Amino acid sequence: MTTDPATLSACELAAAYRAGTLSPVDAVEAVLERLERLNPALNAFVTVTADAARAEAQEAARRFAQGGDDLPPLLGVPITVKDLVETAGVRTTYGAVAYADNVPASDAIAWGRLKAAGAILIGKTTTPEFGLLGTTESHLTGVTNNPWDLGRTSGGSSGGAAASLAVGIAPIAWGSDGGGSIRVPAALCGVVGFKPSVGRIPHLDNVDASDTQGPMARRVVDIALMLNATVGPDLRDRFALPATGEDYVAAVLDPRPLTGVRIAASVDLGEDDVEPAVAERFHATVEQLRAAGAVVEDVDFALPNPEEYFLSYVGSEYQLYADMMAMEGQPVWPFIQDLADRARNLTPSDVSMAFRQIRTQIYNAFVKALGPNEFLVTPTTPLIALTHEVVAATKTTTDPVAHLHRLTEAPSHAGLPALTLPIGLTDEGLPVGIQLIGRPHADAEVVSLGRSIEELISPEFIWPLSDD
């Protein structure tokens, strides 16, 4: 039986190209066929770059036929890019009606590096307006569906990237994450997502020490492949970290053994409201880690109220976006408008306390929980994927949509690296993810241990919405 190239990982594609057993032309065609067949059900793309992808695949095939030792690591590998990330010559809408025809003149830093590494852009994936919702829906593109149940959300704000990955529309994707926007949709769609340490992957005009861009894939080794291509400083990002010379692929291919690793565990980060089906899968995974030799310590957490902190920390930004969209005649979601209206009552001291005192409290809570431990695990989301009906009925800052991010927001504000991995399905057949959080700047250690957990918990990728 011939393997569909669309089911291969980026590392498997790269190896097949170099061995001469597969052409980038065939891989790109296989991915585009899946996109044409499956995207109508998902609604995961804003723009499809099929013609350019086919031309680039032909050029990649020519380069492989020519040979040489200077072939870039991602040459010929299909990739999708979230529509918040600038792509020169390819429209970038930010999910907003007013930017429906916006075509950037330059690339985002990370996308420029991925392009230089040979990746082939298949298309731009859906996002809510400016990434401001916890689900992926916009007035420009409509609702993106979850591949495990089309009546449910794919999460947000990198929901298009996660949904397309899960069904084989490219083996890798590029997203962004300020409070869970990579990790939440990856968990709800059953794929892998990594939020690096702040500054590990630079991006232009960065003003927020919580904001990151990062990789999404079906397997951890592909996360490492993209990290190798994108990490490293750039003067245009004032938070950028210095180069460390770490080889992320090497760290993953020779992963950290679980035996003796000290891991802190918290099912709820002190929130005490995790859905039973999620808690059940999480506790079962923790027991598997213990059985594999890890030393897992249950820890208590005390964090500032996440809803109050979220309002104080980002409320002013929501106010600016809501006012801008209103001035441009764009429709504004009730969630965004409500947060913006509440932010108008914030005082300067409220905002200052959020950025200084409360943020430090969050960081210190993680330092205390880690203590003698090297890592911390939590569920990635406290809920399974919500139905579209629930999402439509509840659009306030206290609704279940905001609740999806309660376990991913805090690690972001602490600036810590965090990886989400699928750990199985609920009785309803919906994915659950585990979040692996590392110490400051321990990105390589997180992806390395993540590979060990992946091999223990989910050695085979589970495909939704297809016969694969």
N, C-alpha and C positions, 0 to 999 in steps of 0.2 A: 504494500500500500504506500503510495507516494505521500510524503508529508507536505501539507500546505505550507508554503513559505511564510504566510501570514501568522502562523502559530509559533514560529521560531523566535527566540530571544534575539536581542541585538548582538550579543556575543556569539550566538550560534550562526547568525547571518554573516557576521564579519569573518568567522572561521570558514564558512562554506564558500564565501567569495574568494578567499585566499587559496583555498584548496581547489578551486575551479569546478566545484560541484553545483554551484548555483550562481546565477547572474543577478545583479541588482535590478535589471529590467524585469525579470520574473517576480522578484520580491515586491517591487513597487506595484506591478500590475495586480498581484494577489491582494495587496492591501487596498488598492483603489477599488477592486471588485467588491471587497467586503464593505468598504465605505458606501458604495452605491447601493448595495443590497440591504445593509443593516441600518444606515444612518436615518432613513425615513422613520424608523420606529424609535430611534434614540433622540434625534434632533440635537446632535452633539457638535455640529460644525457651523461656523459663521461663514467661512470662506474655504473653498477647496482649490488647491493649486495643482490640479492634475496634469495640465500640459507642461508646466515647468518641472514637475517631479519626474515625468517621463523623460524629458530632455536631460535632466541631471542624471537619471539612472543610466541613460545611454552613454553619457560622458564617464560615469563611474565604471561602467563595463569596459569602456575603451582603456581606461587607466589600469584596470586589473589585467587586461589582456597584454598591455604593454609591460607590466611588471615593474619591479623596482623596490627599493627598501624604504622609500619615503612616502608610502601610501598612508594617509591619515587613518586613525583608529575607527572612525565612524563612517568611513567612505561607503556610500551606497545604502546606509541604514535609514529607513523611513522614520520620521518623527512628526509629532504634532506639537503646536505651540499655542498656549493659552492666549486669548485675544486681548489680554491686558499687556502683553509683551510686544514691544515694537519690532516690526520686521520690515526692513527697507524694501520699498517697492511692492509690498503686499499689505493690503488694507488692514488697519488695526482700529477696531471700533470701540474698544473698552466696554462693549455691551450696550452702548448708548445710541439712541436714534440720531442725535445731533452729530455723531461721528461716523455715521454709516458709510461715508465715502472718504474717510481719512486714510491717507497713504503716507506713512512715515518716510522720511528721507534717509534715516539711519537706523541701524540695528541696536537693540538692547545689547549690553555687554555680553551677557551669557549666550544669547542667540548668535551673536557674531562669532563667539568661540566655538559653539557647536557647528555652525556652518563651516568654519575653517577646518574643523575636524572631519568634515565630509558628510554630515547628516543631511538628508533630503527632506525638505518640508512638504508634507502631504496636505496640510491645511491648518487653519486657525480654529481653536475649539471655543465653545460657548462659555460665557461668564455673565453674571449679573452686572448691571451698570456699575462700573468702576470697582467691581468686587465687593460691593457693600452689603450683599445679602448672604445668608448662610445656606441658601439653595441656589441652584443655577437656573434662573429664569430672568428674562429681560423683556422690555417692551419692543426691542428690536428683533429678537430671535424666538421668543416664546419660551416654553418649558422644556428642559432636557430631562429625559426619562432614565430611570435606573434599569440597566440591562437584566437584572435579576427579577424585576417586577416592574413592568412599564407603567404601572399605576402609582409608582413611588418616586420620590426625589432621588437624584444622584448626588445630593449634597452640594456644597459650594465652598469657595467660589470657583474651584477648578473642576466643576462637575462634568463638563464636556470632555476634558482630558481623561478623567477616570473612566467614564462610560465607554469611550472609544477604545481605550486600552483593554478593557475587560473582554471585548469581543474581537480583538485582533486587528483593529484598525491602527496599525503601527505598533512596534514593540516598546517604544519609549515615548515619553511626552514631557513637555516642559511647563511647569506651573508656577504659582506664587502663593505665599503663605505668610499672613500677618497674625493669624490667631487660630489657624487650623485649616486654611483654605486648600492645602494639598492633602493633609492627613484625613480630614473628615470625608471628602468624597472618595479618596482611595479606600478607606475602610468600608464605606457603604457600598462600594462597587466591587470589593474583593481583590484589590490590587495593592501594590507597594508604593509608598510615598515618603519622601524624606524632606524635612525642614532642617537645613543646615544651621550651624551656629551663625548668629548675626555677623555679617562681614566675610564669611567664608567664600561666598559667591557674590561679587560686587554687582550693584546695579546703579544706573544713572540717577543723579539728583536724589539720592537716598536721604530722607529727612527723619526717619523713624527707626530706632534701634530694635524694633520688633519685626520689621518687614524683611522678608527674604524671598528669593526665587529658588526653585529647586526641582529635582528630578522626580519623575513618576515612571513606573515600569511594572511588569508582571513578576519580575524576579529581582532579588537584591543585587546580583552581579551586574545587572544593567544599570542600576542606580550608581554603582561604583564606576562604571565605564563613563557615565555622564559627568560624575564628579571629577574624574581625571581631566576631562576636557574643559571644565568651567571654573575650577577653583583658582585662586591666586589674586593678588592685589590689583587695584586700579585706582589711580589718583582721583577719578571722578566720583568715587564713593568714599566718603570720609570715615565710614565704619569698616572699610575693607581691612582684612587681616593680612599679615605678612605671609609669604609663601613658606610652607613647611617641608616641601619635598616628599610628602607622603604619596604612596601609590595605593589608591583605594582598591583597585582591582586585585592587586597582590594581597591586600589585607582581607579581601573577601574570598579569594581562591584558597587562602590558607587561614581559615576562620578561627577565631578564638574558641577553644573548647569550653563547654559549659561547666565542666567539672571544676568546682572550687570558686566559680565566679560569684561574687556577692551582689545580690540584687534586692533592692527594696521594692515592695509591692503595695499598691493602694488601689482598691476597686473603685473609689469615688472621689479621691482628693478631698475628703471631708464633707462632700455634698450630700451623701446618703440618699441618692435618688437615681440609682442606676437600674435600668430595666432588668427584670429577673433573667430573661433569656441571654442578655449580654453578660451579666454577672456570672451566670452558670458557665458559659464558654470561657470567661476569663479565669475563674477559679480552677477549671479543669486544665487550662494551659499552665497555670502556676504549678499545679501538682506535677505536670509533665516535666517542667523545668527542674523541680526538686528531684524527681526520679532520675533525671539525667545527670545529677551531681551538683547542680547549682545550689548555693546557699541563699534561700529566699526568705527575707524578713518582712513581715507585715508591719507597715508603719502608719502612724496617725498623721493627719494633715490638718492645718488650720490656715486657711487662706482668707484674704479680704473678700467681701461679697462680690462675686464676679460681675453681676449685673450693674451694681453701683460703680465698680471700678471701670467697666467698659464704657459707661456713660461719661464719666469724668475724663477718661483717657482719650477716647475717639469722638466724643459728642461734638466737639467744635469742628472736626473734620466733616462729620455728617452734615452739620449745619452749612458749611461752605459748599458742599456738593449739592445739597437740596436747594439752596439759593441759586446756585449756578444753573442747575437743571430747570428751575422755574423760570429764570430769566431767558433761557434759551427755548422756552416753550416745550420742554420735555416733560413727560409724565413722571411723577415721583411716587414710588411705592409707599404705602402707609407706614411700613416699618421704618423707612428712612426718614419720612416726614416727622413721625412721632419722636424719633431719637433727636432729630434736629430741633424740634420745638422744645423738648426737655433740656437740650443743651443751652438754649438761650437763657435759662435760669442759673447756669453755672457761674460761680464767681471765679476770679483769677486764682484765689487760694485753693479752690476745689481742683482746678486743673493742675496747679503747681504741686499739690499734695499727691495727685495721681501719678505724675511723672517722677516725683522724687521719693516721697515717703512710702506710698503704697507699693510702688514698683519694687522698692528695696525690700519691703516685707515679703513680697512674692518670691523674690530671689532667695531671701534668707530661709523661707519655708522649704525650698528645695535643697538648700545646703544642709539644713537640719535633717531632712528625710534621707538624703544620700548618706550623710555621716560616714560610717566605715564602708558603705556600699559604693560600688562603681557605677551602678545603673539603677534606674527606677522603671517599673512597668505599671501601666494602667490600661484599662480599656481605652480605645481611641475615641469612641463616642459612647455616651450613656444610653443611647437609644438605637434601635435598628432604623433603617430608612423609613421616613415618614411617608404616608400616602399623600398624593397631591391634594386630596380633600382637606386633610388636616393642615397642610401648608397654606392653602387658600383661606381657610377659616380663621387662622391665627397669624396675624401680622403685627405683633407688638413686641417690645423689647423683652417681655417676659414669656414669650410663647415657646413651644417646643423647638422651633427652628433655631432660636438663639441657644436653647439648651443643648443642641447638637454639639456646640463648640465649648462646652463647659470644661472639658478635660484637656483641650488643646490650647485654649487661650493662655493659661498660666505659664506653661513652659515657654511659649513665645515671648511673653513679657519678661521672663527670666533670661532670655537669650540663649537657651540651651538647645543642643541638637536633639532631634526627635524623629524616629522612624516608625511608620505604621506598617504592620504585616497582617495578612489574613490568617485567622486561626480557626476557620471552620464556619459552618452554617447553623442557624437556629432551626428549630423544628418547622418553622415556616419557610425554610430554604433561603434565608437572607444572610449575607455575610456579616461577620463580626471581626473587628480588628483589635490588635494589641499594640499599644504605644510604648516604644522603648526609648527612654530619655537618658541622655548621658551627662557627664560632668561638663563644665564649660570647655568648649573647643575640642571635645573628644569625638569629633565626627568620624574619624577612621575606626575608632574603637566601637562606635555604635553600629556602623554598617557591618563590621566584621562579626560582632556578636549577633547582629540581625540575621546574617547568613546561617549561623549555627542554629538559631531558633527556627528559621525557615526550614532547614533540613530536618529538624526534629518534628515540627508541627504540620507543615504543609509542603512536603517534598515535591508534590505534583500540583500544577496549577489547575484550578477548577474553572471550566468555561461555562458562562451563562449564554442563553439566547442563541445557541448553535449546537451542532452535533459533534463538536470537537472534544 
